[in-house]
């Protein structure tokens, strides 16, 4: 569990600081992660589902003007999609342990996850188009609803090295 959280944070910082250049490192971790999961197929499906959901959610937030990126595009940058995949690799592991009930996962979604977006904005990986209050409020509402749903997609048994 600690290793899973640590490696995700390495991925987060690498993708925020180096963007698309860090994708191969995350890919290596995801392959290693899948290799160490007892149910590789289910874990891969979860990662794919969550990455697809993340693509839709963050691309939608981008299109309504909540945030933007250095280069304009129809969808979020590749590094952010890969970050969603890396995040998905925590759901059956480090995240699931701290989000054992819906109330806790809603609180983490509402209060903790927006800090990741704020940090990304401070590090100039993403740009907020509205005030901090409006942006954080929107992201908080989205994640308050989203995190419990994403956790509901996980399998019940313990997975691999986590």
C-alpha positions in Angstrom: 0.0 0.0 0.0 2.8 2.5 0.9 4.8 1.5 -2.2 1.7 2.0 -4.4 1.1 5.5 -2.9 4.8 6.4 -3.2 5.0 5.3 -6.8 1.9 7.2 -7.7 3.3 10.4 -6.2 6.5 9.9 -8.2 4.3 9.6 -11.3 2.3 12.7 -10.3 5.4 14.9 -9.8 7.1 13.5 -13.0 4.1 14.2 -15.2 3.5 17.6 -13.7 7.2 18.7 -14.1 8.1 16.9 -17.3 4.7 16.3 -19.0 4.8 13.9 -21.9 8.5 13.2 -21.5 7.7 11.3 -18.3 5.0 9.0 -19.9 7.5 6.1 -20.5 8.4 6.0 -16.8 4.7 5.8 -15.9 4.1 3.2 -18.5 7.0 1.1 -17.0 5.4 1.4 -13.5 1.9 0.5 -14.8 3.3 -2.6 -16.5 5.1 -3.6 -13.3 1.9 -2.8 -11.4 -0.2 -5.0 -13.6 2.4 -7.8 -13.4 2.2 -7.8 -9.6 -1.6 -7.9 -9.4 -3.2 -11.3 -9.0 -6.1 -10.4 -11.4 -4.3 -8.5 -14.2 -7.3 -8.5 -16.5 -9.7 -6.8 -13.9 -7.0 -4.3 -12.9 -6.3 -3.4 -16.6 -10.1 -3.0 -17.2 -10.3 -0.7 -14.1 -7.3 1.4 -15.3 -8.8 1.7 -18.8 -12.3 2.6 -17.4 -11.0 5.2 -15.0 -8.7 6.7 -17.7 -11.7 7.0 -20.0 -13.8 8.6 -17.3 -10.9 11.0 -16.5 -10.6 11.9 -20.2 -14.3 12.8 -20.4 -14.4 14.6 -17.0 -11.3 16.7 -17.4 -11.9 17.4 -21.1 -15.4 18.6 -20.2 -14.0 20.8 -17.4 -11.5 22.2 -19.9 -14.2 22.9 -22.5 -16.5 24.7 -20.1 -13.5 26.9 -19.2 -12.7 25.7 -15.6 -9.1 25.2 -16.6 -6.8 25.2 -19.7 -3.4 24.0 -20.8 -0.5 25.5 -22.5 -1.5 24.0 -25.9 -5.1 24.1 -27.0 -6.6 20.8 -28.0 -10.0 19.0 -28.2 -9.0 16.7 -25.3 -6.7 16.9 -22.3 -3.0 16.5 -22.8 -1.6 13.0 -23.0 0.3 13.4 -19.7 -2.9 14.1 -17.9 -4.6 11.0 -19.4 -1.6 9.0 -18.2 -2.0 10.6 -14.8 -5.6 9.3 -14.7 -4.3 5.8 -15.5 -1.7 6.0 -12.8 -4.4 7.2 -10.3 -6.6 4.3 -11.3 -3.7 2.0 -10.3 -4.2 3.3 -6.7 -7.9 2.5 -6.4 -7.6 -1.1 -5.5 -4.6 -0.4 -3.3 -3.6 2.7 -1.4 -6.8 4.7 -2.1 -9.1 1.9 -1.2 -7.6 1.6 2.3 -8.3 5.2 3.3 -11.7 5.4 1.5 -13.5 2.5 3.0 -16.8 4.2 3.3 -18.7 6.7 1.1 -18.5 9.6 3.6 -14.8 9.4 3.9 -14.3 9.1 0.1 -16.7 12.1 -0.5 -14.7 14.2 2.0 -11.4 13.2 0.4 -12.9 13.9 -3.0 -14.1 17.3 -1.9 -11.2 18.5 0.2 -8.0 16.6 -0.7 -8.2 16.0 -4.5 -8.7 19.7 -5.4 -5.3 20.4 -3.7 -3.8 18.3 -6.5 -5.3 20.6 -9.1 -4.2 23.6 -7.1 -0.6 22.3 -6.9 -0.7 21.6 -10.6 -1.8 25.2 -11.2 0.9 26.6 -9.0 3.5 24.5 -10.9 2.0 25.9 -14.2 0.9 22.5 -15.6 -2.7 23.8 -15.7 -4.2 27.2 -15.8 -7.4 28.2 -14.0 -9.8 30.3 -16.0 -12.0 31.4 -13.1 -11.2 32.5 -9.6 -9.6 30.0 -7.2 -12.8 29.8 -5.3 -15.0 29.0 -8.3 -12.5 26.5 -9.7 -11.9 24.7 -6.4 -15.7 24.6 -5.7 -16.4 23.1 -9.1 -13.6 20.5 -8.8 -14.7 19.7 -5.2 -18.2 19.0 -6.3 -17.1 16.9 -9.2 -14.7 14.8 -7.0 -17.1 14.5 -4.1 -19.4 12.6 -6.5 -16.7 11.0 -8.6 -14.4 9.4 -6.0 -17.0 7.1 -4.4 -18.1 6.1 -7.9 -14.6 5.2 -9.0 -14.0 3.3 -5.8 -17.2 1.3 -6.5 -15.6 0.1 -9.7 -12.9 -1.7 -7.7 -12.8 -5.4 -6.9 -13.2 -6.4 -3.2 -10.2 -8.6 -2.7 -6.7 -7.4 -1.9 -4.6 -6.8 -5.1 -0.9 -7.6 -5.3 1.9 -5.6 -3.8 -0.3 -3.0 -2.2 
